[in-house]
Amino acid sequence: MATTTTTRRRSSSSGAKRSSGSTTRAKTTARQTSAKSNSNGGESNRSKSSSEKSAFDFKGGWLGAAAAGAAIAIAANLGRKLAMQGMSAAAGDWDDMLAAEHEATLALFDKILATDDSQTVKRAMMIKKLTHALDKHAHEEEHVVYPALRAANDTHDADLLEGEHGYVKTFLFELNEMEKGSPDFLPKVREFRDMISRHAKMEEEEVFPRLKEGLTDEQNAHITMLVNKEGFKMA
């Protein structure tokens, strides 16, 4: 009887040990599974972080390139403006500057008149250039010189000359809209040139000398500065 009881106790003890071993292995397996899961999660997070960083770097690089491109474009435009207005400013006082622009404009007309009907692209480009040059010139006169004429009690000539600028805009509109290979193109350009030549001659030989004669050195320098300022805006 004692032997049987002892055997049962050993059996029970052995079963308990096996149960304990099973529990331990289960816990170990669970820890390993958890560790593996954490490891996979870490790798996933690292992969996600790397992906986000890559996207951020791409966006940052793109924005940096865009900013650099914009800076280059602004610098180039500023350089172009300085060069264009610098050519006018080099002529001297305001009246000399405007006379130099008259001369350059008439030379551009002559280049257009030297083209033939097959050079439609060249004509179109030159008309665009002419439009820009005359828009700039008109802006300088209308915002500085003609107001100065009115201040000097020369309202009649100021109104007459500014009124002619309306016809300049009409000619430019017609030439920009016209077929550049049209047989009517060169006659229109020639008519326009004649009108600009008469306008420039009146300003240079009559109106500008009369205005300048009544200016002090300080007033003359101020008008020169203002013409340069307005010209730079439009260059």
C-alpha positions as CSV (number, residue, x, y, z in Angstrom):
1,M,0.0,0.0,0.0
2,A,2.8,2.4,0.9
3,T,4.6,1.5,-2.3
4,T,1.5,2.3,-4.3
5,T,1.2,5.7,-2.6
6,T,4.8,6.5,-3.2
7,T,4.5,5.5,-6.9
8,R,1.4,7.8,-7.3
9,R,3.4,10.7,-5.7
10,R,6.3,10.2,-8.1
11,S,3.9,10.0,-11.0
12,S,2.1,13.2,-9.8
13,S,5.4,14.9,-9.3
14,S,6.6,13.9,-12.8
15,G,3.4,15.1,-14.3
16,A,3.7,18.4,-12.5
17,K,7.3,18.8,-13.9
18,R,6.1,18.0,-17.4
19,S,3.3,20.5,-17.0
20,S,5.8,23.1,-15.7
21,G,8.1,22.4,-18.6
22,S,5.3,22.8,-21.1
23,T,4.3,26.1,-19.5
24,T,7.9,27.3,-19.6
25,R,8.2,26.4,-23.3
26,A,4.9,28.1,-24.0
27,K,6.1,31.3,-22.3
28,T,9.4,31.1,-24.2
29,T,7.6,30.6,-27.5
30,A,5.3,33.5,-26.7
31,R,8.3,35.7,-25.8
32,Q,10.1,34.7,-29.0
33,T,6.9,35.4,-31.0
34,S,6.5,38.8,-29.3
35,A,10.2,39.6,-29.9
36,K,9.9,38.7,-33.6
37,S,6.7,40.7,-33.8
38,N,8.4,43.7,-32.2
39,S,11.4,43.2,-34.5
40,N,9.1,43.1,-37.6
41,G,7.3,46.2,-36.3
42,G,10.6,48.0,-35.8
43,E,11.7,47.1,-39.3
44,S,8.3,48.3,-40.6
45,N,8.7,51.6,-38.6
46,R,12.2,52.0,-39.8
47,S,11.1,51.3,-43.4
48,K,8.2,53.8,-43.0
49,S,10.5,56.4,-41.5
50,S,13.0,55.9,-44.3
51,S,10.3,56.3,-46.9
52,E,9.0,59.5,-45.2
53,K,12.5,60.8,-45.0
54,S,13.0,60.0,-48.7
55,A,9.8,61.8,-49.6
56,F,10.8,64.8,-47.4
57,D,14.2,64.9,-49.0
58,F,12.6,64.8,-52.5
59,K,10.2,67.6,-51.7
60,G,13.0,69.6,-50.0
61,G,15.2,69.1,-53.0
62,W,12.4,70.1,-55.4
63,L,11.6,73.2,-53.4
64,G,15.3,74.2,-53.3
65,A,15.7,73.7,-57.0
66,A,12.5,75.8,-57.6
67,A,13.8,78.6,-55.4
68,A,17.1,78.6,-57.1
69,G,15.5,78.7,-60.5
70,A,13.3,81.6,-59.4
71,A,16.3,83.5,-58.1
72,I,18.2,83.0,-61.3
73,A,15.2,84.2,-63.3
74,I,14.8,87.3,-61.2
75,A,18.5,88.1,-61.5
76,A,18.4,87.6,-65.2
77,N,15.4,89.9,-65.6
78,L,17.1,92.5,-63.4
79,G,20.2,92.3,-65.5
80,R,18.2,92.7,-68.7
81,K,16.4,95.8,-67.2
82,L,19.7,97.4,-66.2
83,A,21.2,96.8,-69.6
84,M,18.2,98.1,-71.5
85,Q,17.7,101.2,-69.4
86,G,21.5,101.7,-69.1
87,M,21.7,102.2,-72.9
88,S,19.2,105.1,-72.6
89,A,20.7,106.6,-69.4
90,A,24.2,106.7,-71.1
91,A,22.9,109.3,-73.5
92,G,22.8,112.0,-70.7
93,D,19.9,114.2,-69.6
94,W,16.3,113.2,-70.0
95,D,15.9,114.9,-73.5
96,D,19.0,113.2,-74.8
97,M,17.7,109.8,-73.4
98,L,14.4,110.2,-75.2
99,A,16.1,111.4,-78.4
100,A,18.3,108.3,-78.3
101,E,15.2,106.1,-77.9
102,H,13.6,107.9,-80.9
103,E,16.7,107.1,-83.0
104,A,16.7,103.4,-81.9
105,T,13.0,103.1,-82.7
106,L,13.4,104.5,-86.2
107,A,16.3,102.2,-86.8
108,L,14.1,99.2,-85.9
109,F,11.5,100.4,-88.3
110,D,14.1,100.4,-91.1
111,K,15.0,96.8,-90.2
112,I,11.4,95.8,-90.5
113,L,11.1,97.6,-93.8
114,A,14.1,95.6,-95.1
115,T,12.3,92.3,-94.7
116,D,10.3,90.5,-97.4
117,D,6.9,88.7,-97.3
118,S,8.5,85.3,-96.7
119,Q,10.1,86.4,-93.4
120,T,6.9,86.2,-91.4
121,V,8.5,84.9,-88.1
122,K,11.2,87.6,-88.2
123,R,8.6,90.3,-88.8
124,A,6.5,89.0,-85.9
125,M,9.4,89.1,-83.5
126,M,10.5,92.6,-84.6
127,I,6.9,93.9,-84.2
128,K,6.9,92.5,-80.6
129,K,10.2,94.3,-80.0
130,L,8.9,97.5,-81.5
131,T,5.8,97.3,-79.3
132,H,7.8,96.9,-76.2
133,A,10.1,99.8,-77.1
134,L,7.3,102.2,-77.9
135,D,5.3,101.2,-74.8
136,K,8.3,101.9,-72.6
137,H,9.0,105.2,-74.3
138,A,5.4,106.3,-74.1
139,H,5.3,105.4,-70.4
140,E,8.3,107.6,-69.7
141,E,6.9,110.6,-71.5
142,E,3.3,110.2,-70.2
143,H,4.4,109.8,-66.5
144,V,7.2,112.4,-66.4
145,V,7.7,114.7,-69.4
146,Y,4.1,115.6,-70.3
147,P,3.1,116.3,-66.7
148,A,6.2,118.6,-66.5
149,L,5.0,120.3,-69.7
150,R,1.6,121.0,-68.1
151,A,3.3,122.3,-65.0
152,A,5.3,124.7,-67.2
153,N,2.0,125.9,-68.7
154,D,2.5,124.1,-72.0
155,T,-0.7,122.1,-71.8
156,H,-1.5,122.4,-75.5
157,D,1.6,120.6,-76.7
158,A,1.4,118.0,-73.8
159,D,-2.2,117.2,-74.8
160,L,-1.3,117.1,-78.5
161,L,1.7,114.8,-78.1
162,E,-0.1,112.5,-75.6
163,G,-3.1,112.3,-78.0
164,E,-0.7,111.0,-80.7
165,H,0.3,108.2,-78.4
166,G,-3.3,106.9,-78.9
167,Y,-2.6,106.5,-82.6
168,V,0.7,104.8,-81.8
169,K,-1.2,102.1,-79.9
170,T,-3.7,101.8,-82.8
171,F,-0.9,101.2,-85.3
172,L,0.7,98.6,-83.0
173,F,-2.5,96.8,-82.5
174,E,-3.1,96.6,-86.3
175,L,0.4,95.4,-87.0
176,N,0.3,92.8,-84.3
177,E,-3.0,91.5,-85.7
178,M,-2.1,91.7,-89.4
179,E,-0.8,88.7,-91.3
180,K,2.9,89.2,-91.5
181,G,3.1,88.1,-95.1
182,S,0.3,90.4,-96.2
183,P,1.1,92.8,-99.1
184,D,-0.4,95.5,-96.8
185,F,2.1,94.9,-94.1
186,L,5.1,97.0,-95.3
187,P,2.9,100.0,-96.4
188,K,1.4,100.0,-92.9
189,V,4.8,99.9,-91.3
190,R,6.0,102.8,-93.6
191,E,3.0,104.9,-92.6
192,F,3.6,104.2,-89.0
193,R,7.3,105.2,-89.3
194,D,6.4,108.5,-90.9
195,M,4.1,109.3,-88.1
196,I,6.7,108.5,-85.4
197,S,9.3,110.5,-87.2
198,R,7.1,113.6,-87.2
199,H,6.2,113.1,-83.6
200,A,9.9,112.7,-82.6
201,K,11.0,115.8,-84.6
202,M,8.4,118.0,-82.9
203,E,9.5,116.9,-79.5
204,E,13.3,117.1,-80.1
205,E,13.3,120.4,-82.1
206,E,10.5,122.4,-80.4
207,V,8.9,121.0,-77.2
208,F,11.8,119.5,-75.3
209,P,14.3,122.5,-75.8
210,R,11.6,124.9,-74.7
211,L,10.8,122.9,-71.5
212,K,14.5,122.4,-70.7
213,E,15.3,126.1,-71.1
214,G,12.9,126.9,-68.2
215,L,14.3,124.3,-65.8
216,T,16.9,124.8,-63.1
217,D,19.8,122.4,-62.9
218,E,18.1,120.7,-59.9
219,Q,14.8,120.4,-61.8
220,N,16.5,119.0,-64.9
221,A,18.4,116.4,-62.8
222,H,15.1,115.4,-61.1
223,I,13.3,114.9,-64.4
224,T,16.2,112.8,-65.6
225,M,16.1,110.7,-62.5
226,L,12.3,110.2,-62.9
227,V,12.6,109.2,-66.6
228,N,15.2,106.7,-65.7
229,K,13.0,105.3,-62.9
230,E,9.9,104.9,-65.1
231,G,12.0,103.5,-67.9
232,F,13.5,100.9,-65.6
233,K,10.0,99.8,-64.6
234,M,9.0,99.1,-68.2
235,A,12.4,97.8,-69.5
